[in-house]
Amino acid sequence: MVDPTSDLGEDVDEDDAPECAVCGDPIVENRDHVVRSWIEDDEVQHRHFCSDECEAEFDAEH
């Protein structure tokens, strides 16, 4: 997987792209891409979302 801080609009192969935490679609050249990070049990956690809708759905489920 690519570094979550990298620019996903530049030559990222679908096989290496992060997947949306909700719909599972690979996030390639997506300008609406959101990465949410937090600390849990002394470890950094993060989730990728391909849209605001997927992020809202994740919030509703958790």
NULUMVO-763652 format. One line per 8 residues: their letters; for each residue x, y, z of N, C-alpha, C. Coordinates in steps of 0.02 Angstrom, whole numbers, plus 50000, padded with zeros to 5 digits. Layout:
# residues N
A	X Y Z X Y Z X Y Z; ...
END
This chain:
# residues 62
MVDPTSDL	50042 49941 50000 50000 50000 50000 50044 50062 50000; 50020 50115 49971 50057 50177 49969 50053 50213 50036; 50100 50258 50046 50100 50300 50105 50036 50341 50107; 49997 50339 50162 49934 50376 50164 49942 50452 50158; 50003 50477 50165 50013 50549 50158 50034 50568 50087; 50042 50518 50043 50065 50533 49975 50009 50561 49933; 50027 50590 49876 49978 50617 49829 49951 50560 49788; 49888 50540 49799 49860 50482 49766 49841 50496 49694
GEDVDEDD	49850 50555 49670 49835 50571 49601 49893 50559 49554; 49948 50533 49579 50008 50525 49538 50029 50453 49531; 50010 50422 49476 50034 50356 49456 50028 50302 49510; 49972 50297 49544 49961 50245 49593 49923 50189 49559; 49951 50129 49560 49920 50071 49531 49862 50048 49577; 49808 50022 49548 49751 49999 49588 49771 49947 49639; 49820 49904 49622 49841 49852 49668 49877 49881 49729; 49906 49940 49723 49942 49971 49778 49903 50025 49814
APECAVCG	49846 50043 49786 49806 50097 49815 49770 50075 49878; 49760 50121 49925 49721 50103 49985 49648 50091 49964; 49613 50053 50005 49542 50039 49992 49499 50078 50041; 49440 50099 50017 49392 50133 50060 49371 50086 50116; 49369 50111 50178 49350 50070 50236 49278 50048 50234; 49236 50080 50192 49165 50063 50190 49148 50021 50129; 49162 50047 50070 49141 50012 50009 49194 49967 49980; 49257 49974 50002 49310 49931 49978 49340 49949 49911
DPIVENRD	49316 50002 49880 49343 50023 49815 49414 50049 49824; 49458 50033 49776 49525 50062 49779 49522 50137 49767; 49562 50174 49804 49561 50247 49798 49618 50269 49754; 49602 50282 49691 49650 50302 49640 49626 50366 49609; 49669 50417 49607 49653 50482 49578 49586 50509 49603; 49576 50506 49667 49513 50529 49697 49527 50591 49738; 49502 50647 49716 49514 50710 49750 49473 50717 49814; 49422 50675 49824 49380 50678 49884 49405 50631 49938
HVVRSWIE	49462 50600 49926 49491 50551 49973 49503 50583 50041; 49482 50547 50093 49491 50570 50162 49527 50515 50201; 49576 50534 50240 49609 50487 50286 49597 50513 50356; 49569 50470 50397 49558 50488 50467 49607 50447 50509; 49644 50481 50553 49694 50448 50596 49678 50462 50669; 49695 50414 50712 49685 50422 50783 49732 50374 50820; 49738 50385 50885 49777 50341 50928 49730 50297 50968; 49743 50232 50966 49702 50184 51003 49749 50131 51032
DDEVQHRH	49745 50121 51098 49789 50073 51132 49862 50085 51115; 49882 50148 51117 49951 50169 51104 49976 50153 51034; 49931 50143 50987 49950 50131 50917 49911 50178 50872; 49944 50199 50818 49911 50242 50769 49865 50199 50726; 49804 50220 50719 49755 50187 50676 49736 50236 50621; 49716 50211 50563 49692 50255 50510 49643 50218 50465; 49598 50255 50437 49549 50228 50389 49546 50276 50330; 49540 50247 50271 49533 50285 50209 49459 50285 50188
FCSDECEA	49436 50341 50162 49368 50346 50137 49370 50379 50068; 49331 50353 50021 49332 50379 49952 49285 50439 49944; 49241 50451 49993 49194 50507 49987 49169 50527 50057; 49137 50584 50059 49106 50607 50121 49050 50559 50141; 49015 50531 50092 48960 50485 50106 48985 50422 50141; 49041 50394 50116 49069 50335 50148 49094 50350 50219; 49124 50409 50228 49147 50429 50295 49087 50435 50342; 49032 50465 50318 48972 50472 50359 48942 50404 50376
EFDAEH	48943 50358 50329 48917 50291 50341 48959 50255 50394; 49025 50263 50391 49069 50234 50441 49052 50263 50510; 49043 50329 50514 49026 50362 50577 48960 50335 50605; 48911 50325 50562 48845 50300 50584 48850 50229 50612; 48895 50190 50585 48902 50120 50608 48945 50114 50670; 48986 50164 50685 49031 50160 50742 49013 50214 50790
END
